[in-house]
């Protein structure tokens, strides 16, 4: 017994030293990578803009991603809440730097495998590549910066350790989406879930997200998406509240939302203040997402229910009776089961996020989340 403890201590000491060395090196390396990511995004968006202008990028065939007869469903008047579509989680995240990988390896050794080093291997393709593969929902974590009175937003998972991103400048990310939309004007509506992060130790010029920044985010969305932005007022029409609209079972028809972008504000500390600006939410740019406990509120339109096995128990009430749209998750990177994926499908959730989407380089003998073959959208079942 004593010898086992000594052996663990002997193995633990070099792991601790390795973790300290990795920790010290991660931050400067992350900042350097962030600068590279920012420059890469600028050049990539410029190249895309030129390629679109030159007619070098062909539109996608939207019906190829639909499980069924899309034209017939649109003609029959399928409504937005009658769709289920696949999307990605951490849709901006690129490969981790080597220093971060070494840190995770060291933490795994220190915790005797409790800390999983594979968690840092997650990465997404660019937004354009995801859209071209049929993904119709993104999740974007944002950090808020204010420099010389100018407010901007950066997509990243967390400061210091996980800053790698293909969407450094959120406004440029919106431009990327807008350019793709211009090239595919009859695409099915896109949803963007925006989650303001809860930073405990901010970087220079990084600010804690508050209601003023939420309203600044509204203006950023309006400025960059323009007429493509489908707001709560657009959805509500003459209804005074989502409760009233849902009671009438009158979500907008999908054919009236083609080419549009719906933005959802992830539930968080600012949610109630955002709703309080206008309880009808008609003057806001984003749909505030709520939780299961809020399904009887008049402002409820979208809720988060990330555990599909729990959603299955309430889906008849939430989706069937109350006509609320729901986002759930089919998996978590490094944690996949067929049961969870099938529960997500069976739940009737409208937005199903996955860390294992169809990719431009997909091998179909790998684990990939689709409805059937390569379909990423279907009529809700």
C-alpha positions in Angstrom: 0.0 0.0 0.0 2.8 2.5 1.0 4.8 1.6 -2.1 1.7 2.3 -4.3 1.3 5.7 -2.7 5.0 6.5 -3.2 4.8 5.4 -6.8 1.9 7.7 -7.4 3.7 10.6 -5.7 6.8 9.9 -7.8 4.7 10.0 -11.0 2.7 13.0 -9.8 5.7 15.4 -9.2 6.9 15.5 -12.8 3.3 15.8 -14.0 3.0 18.8 -11.7 6.1 20.4 -13.0 5.0 19.8 -16.6 1.6 21.4 -15.8 3.3 24.5 -14.3 5.6 24.9 -17.4 2.6 24.4 -19.7 0.5 26.9 -17.8 3.1 29.6 -18.0 3.5 29.1 -21.7 -0.1 28.9 -22.7 -1.2 32.5 -22.3 1.5 34.2 -24.4 1.1 31.5 -27.1 -2.6 31.9 -27.0 -2.4 35.6 -27.6 0.0 35.0 -30.5 -2.5 32.5 -32.0 -5.4 34.9 -31.4 -3.5 37.6 -33.5 -3.0 35.0 -36.2 -6.7 34.0 -36.1 -7.8 37.6 -36.4 -5.6 38.2 -39.5 -6.6 34.8 -41.0 -10.3 35.7 -40.7 -9.8 39.1 -42.4 -8.0 37.5 -45.3 -10.4 34.6 -45.6 -13.5 36.9 -45.7 -11.8 39.2 -48.3 -11.1 36.1 -50.5 -14.7 34.9 -50.1 -16.0 38.3 -51.0 -13.9 38.4 -54.1 -14.9 34.8 -55.1 -18.6 35.6 -54.7 -18.3 38.8 -56.7 -16.6 36.8 -59.5 -19.3 34.2 -59.5 -16.8 31.5 -58.5 -18.9 29.9 -55.8 -22.0 28.0 -56.9 -25.1 28.0 -54.7 -26.0 24.8 -52.8 -29.1 22.8 -53.5 -31.1 23.4 -50.4 -33.5 20.5 -51.1 -30.6 18.0 -50.9 -30.3 18.6 -47.2 -34.1 18.0 -46.5 -35.4 14.7 -45.4 -38.4 14.6 -47.7 -40.0 16.8 -50.4 -39.0 20.3 -49.4 -40.9 22.0 -52.3 -44.1 20.2 -51.3 -43.8 21.0 -47.7 -43.2 24.7 -48.4 -46.2 24.8 -50.7 -48.3 23.1 -48.0 -47.4 25.9 -45.6 -45.0 24.1 -43.2 -44.4 26.4 -40.2 -41.1 27.2 -38.6 -41.9 25.3 -35.4 -42.6 22.2 -37.5 -39.0 21.9 -38.6 -36.1 20.1 -36.9 -32.7 21.1 -38.0 -29.1 20.1 -37.0 -26.6 22.7 -36.0 -23.2 22.9 -34.4 -22.0 23.7 -30.9 -19.0 26.1 -30.5 -19.3 26.7 -34.2 -16.3 29.0 -34.3 -13.7 26.9 -32.5 -10.5 25.9 -34.3 -7.7 23.5 -33.3 -6.0 24.1 -30.0 -2.4 25.3 -29.8 0.2 22.8 -28.8 0.8 24.5 -25.4 -2.8 24.0 -24.5 -2.7 20.3 -25.5 0.4 19.8 -23.3 -1.4 21.5 -20.4 -4.4 19.2 -20.8 -2.1 16.1 -21.0 -0.5 17.3 -17.7 -3.8 17.9 -16.0 -4.9 14.4 -17.1 -1.8 12.9 -15.4 -2.3 15.0 -12.3 -5.9 13.9 -11.9 -5.1 10.3 -12.8 -7.3 10.4 -15.9 -10.3 12.3 -14.5 -9.4 15.3 -16.7 -9.8 14.1 -20.3 -7.1 15.4 -22.6 -9.2 14.5 -25.7 -11.6 17.3 -24.8 -9.2 19.8 -26.3 -9.2 18.1 -29.7 -12.5 19.6 -30.7 -12.6 21.9 -33.8 -15.2 23.2 -36.2 -14.9 24.0 -39.9 -15.6 27.5 -41.0 -19.1 28.9 -41.0 -19.2 28.8 -44.8 -18.1 25.1 -44.9 -20.7 24.2 -42.3 -23.5 26.0 -44.3 -22.4 24.3 -47.4 -22.8 21.0 -45.6 -26.4 21.8 -44.7 -26.0 22.9 -41.1 -28.6 25.5 -40.3 -27.9 26.5 -36.7 -24.7 27.9 -35.1 -23.8 28.6 -31.5 -21.5 31.5 -30.9 -19.9 32.2 -27.5 -18.9 35.9 -27.3 -16.7 38.1 -25.2 -17.3 41.8 -25.1 -14.5 44.4 -25.7 -14.6 48.1 -25.4 -11.7 50.2 -26.8 -11.8 54.0 -27.0 -15.6 53.9 -26.6 -16.1 51.4 -29.4 -17.8 48.1 -28.5 -16.9 44.9 -30.3 -17.6 41.2 -29.8 -15.2 38.3 -30.2 -16.1 34.6 -30.5 -14.0 32.4 -28.2 -14.6 29.6 -25.7 -12.6 31.1 -22.9 -9.8 33.6 -22.4 -6.3 32.4 -21.7 -6.7 28.7 -22.5 -9.2 28.2 -25.3 -9.1 31.3 -27.5 -8.6 29.7 -30.9 -11.4 30.9 -33.3 -12.3 31.3 -36.9 -14.7 34.2 -35.9 -12.4 36.6 -34.0 -14.5 39.6 -35.2 -18.2 38.7 -34.7 -19.2 41.4 -37.2 -17.0 39.7 -39.8 -18.6 36.4 -38.9 -22.0 38.0 -39.6 -20.7 39.3 -42.9 -19.6 35.7 -43.8 -23.1 34.4 -43.1 -24.7 37.3 -45.0 -22.5 36.7 -48.1 -23.4 33.0 -48.1 -27.1 34.0 -47.7 -26.8 36.4 -50.7 -25.4 33.5 -52.7 -28.2 31.2 -51.5 -31.2 33.6 -51.2 -33.8 30.8 -50.8 -32.1 28.9 -48.0 -34.1 27.7 -45.0 -34.0 30.1 -42.1 -30.7 30.0 -40.0 -30.6 30.3 -36.3 -27.6 31.8 -34.4 -27.5 31.1 -30.6 -25.4 33.7 -28.9 -24.0 32.9 -25.5 -22.3 35.8 -23.7 -19.6 34.1 -21.6 -19.1 34.6 -17.9 -15.6 35.8 -17.7 -14.0 35.8 -14.2 -10.6 37.2 -15.2 -11.0 39.5 -18.2 -8.3 40.3 -20.7 -7.3 43.9 -21.4 -10.3 45.9 -22.6 -12.6 42.9 -22.0 -15.9 43.8 -20.2 -18.5 41.9 -18.3 -21.6 41.5 -20.4 -24.5 43.6 -19.2 -27.8 45.0 -20.6 -26.0 47.9 -22.3 -23.8 45.5 -24.2 -26.8 43.4 -25.0 -28.5 46.4 -26.6 -25.2 47.2 -28.4 -25.3 43.6 -29.7 -28.8 44.2 -31.0 -27.4 47.1 -33.0 -24.5 45.0 -34.3 -26.9 42.4 -35.6 -29.2 45.0 -37.3 -26.2 46.8 -38.9 -24.6 43.6 -40.3 -27.6 41.5 -41.2 -30.0 44.2 -42.3 -33.2 42.8 -43.9 -32.0 39.3 -43.4 -32.5 39.6 -39.7 -35.8 38.0 -38.7 -36.8 39.7 -35.4 -39.4 38.8 -32.7 -41.6 41.6 -34.2 -41.4 39.9 -37.6 -42.5 36.6 -36.0 -45.2 38.1 -33.9 -46.9 40.2 -36.5 -50.2 41.5 -34.9 -49.9 39.3 -31.8 -49.1 41.1 -28.5 -47.1 38.2 -27.1 -45.6 34.9 -27.9 -48.1 33.3 -25.6 -50.9 34.7 -27.7 -49.2 33.6 -30.9 -48.5 30.1 -29.6 -52.1 29.7 -28.4 -53.2 30.4 -31.9 -50.6 27.9 -33.2 -49.4 30.6 -35.6 -45.7 30.4 -36.0 -44.6 31.9 -39.3 -44.6 29.8 -42.4 -41.2 28.7 -43.5 -41.8 29.9 -47.1 -42.0 33.5 -45.6 -38.7 33.0 -43.8 -36.5 31.8 -46.6 -33.2 33.7 -46.7 -33.7 34.9 -43.1 -31.6 34.7 -39.9 -33.1 34.2 -36.5 -30.9 35.2 -33.5 -31.4 33.7 -30.1 -29.9 35.1 -26.9 -28.8 32.2 -24.7 -30.3 32.2 -21.2 -28.1 33.9 -18.7 -27.7 36.7 -16.2 -28.9 39.5 -18.6 -31.9 37.6 -19.9 -34.5 39.2 -17.5 -33.1 42.7 -18.0 -33.3 42.1 -21.8 -36.9 41.0 -21.6 -37.7 44.0 -19.3 -36.7 46.5 -22.0 -39.9 45.5 -23.7 -41.8 42.5 -22.3 -43.4 41.8 -25.7 -39.8 41.6 -27.1 -41.1 43.4 -30.2 -38.4 46.0 -30.1 -35.5 43.6 -29.6 -33.4 42.0 -32.3 -33.0 38.6 -30.4 -35.4 36.0 -29.1 -34.5 35.4 -25.4 -34.1 31.7 -24.7 -35.5 30.4 -21.5 -35.6 27.1 -19.5 -38.2 24.5 -18.8 -39.5 26.3 -15.7 -40.5 29.3 -17.9 -42.8 27.5 -20.4 -45.9 29.3 -19.1 -44.5 32.8 -19.6 -46.0 34.9 -22.3 -42.5 35.8 -23.5 -41.5 32.1 -24.0 -40.6 31.3 -27.6 -37.5 29.1 -27.4 -36.2 27.1 -24.5 -33.0 25.2 -23.8 -33.3 21.6 -22.8 -29.8 20.1 -23.2 -30.6 16.6 -21.9 -32.8 14.9 -24.5 -33.7 12.1 -22.1 -35.3 14.7 -19.9 -36.9 16.5 -22.8 -38.6 13.3 -23.9 -40.6 13.4 -20.6 -42.0 16.9 -21.3 -41.9 17.2 -25.0 -45.6 16.5 -25.5 -46.5 19.4 -23.2 -43.7 21.9 -24.3 -43.6 21.2 -28.1 -47.0 19.6 -28.7 -49.3 21.6 -26.5 -47.5 24.9 -25.8 -45.9 25.1 -29.3 -42.6 26.2 -27.9 -39.5 25.6 -29.9 -36.7 23.7 -28.2 -32.9 23.3 -28.5 -31.3 20.1 -27.3 -27.9 18.4 -27.8 -27.3 15.1 -29.4 -23.9 14.7 -27.9 -20.9 16.3 -26.2 -17.5 16.1 -27.7 -15.9 12.9 -26.5 -19.1 11.6 -25.1 -21.3 10.0 -27.7 -24.0 7.3 -27.5 -26.6 6.2 -30.0 -29.2 6.4 -27.3 -28.7 10.1 -26.6 -28.7 10.9 -30.3 -31.9 8.9 -30.8 -33.5 10.5 -27.8 -32.7 13.9 -29.3 -34.4 12.9 -32.5 -37.4 11.4 -30.8 -37.9 14.3 -28.5 -39.1 16.5 -31.4 -36.6 19.2 -30.6 -36.4 21.9 -33.3 -32.7 22.6 -33.0 -30.4 19.7 -32.3 -26.8 20.7 -31.7 -24.0 18.2 -32.3 -20.2 18.2 -32.1 -20.2 15.5 -34.8 -21.8 17.2 -37.8 -21.5 16.4 -41.5 -18.2 17.9 -42.7 -16.6 18.7 -46.0 -14.1 15.9 -45.2 -16.6 13.4 -43.6 -16.0 9.7 -43.8 -19.4 8.1 -43.5 -18.1 5.1 -41.6 -17.3 7.6 -38.8 -19.9 8.7 -36.1 -21.8 11.5 -37.8 -25.2 13.0 -36.8 -27.6 13.2 -39.6 -31.3 12.4 -40.0 -31.0 10.1 -42.9 -27.9 9.8 -45.1 -26.7 13.4 -45.5 -30.0 15.2 -44.5 -29.7 17.9 -41.8 -33.3 19.2 -41.8 -36.6 17.4 -41.6 -40.3 17.9 -40.7 -40.7 17.6 -37.0 -41.9 14.1 -36.0 
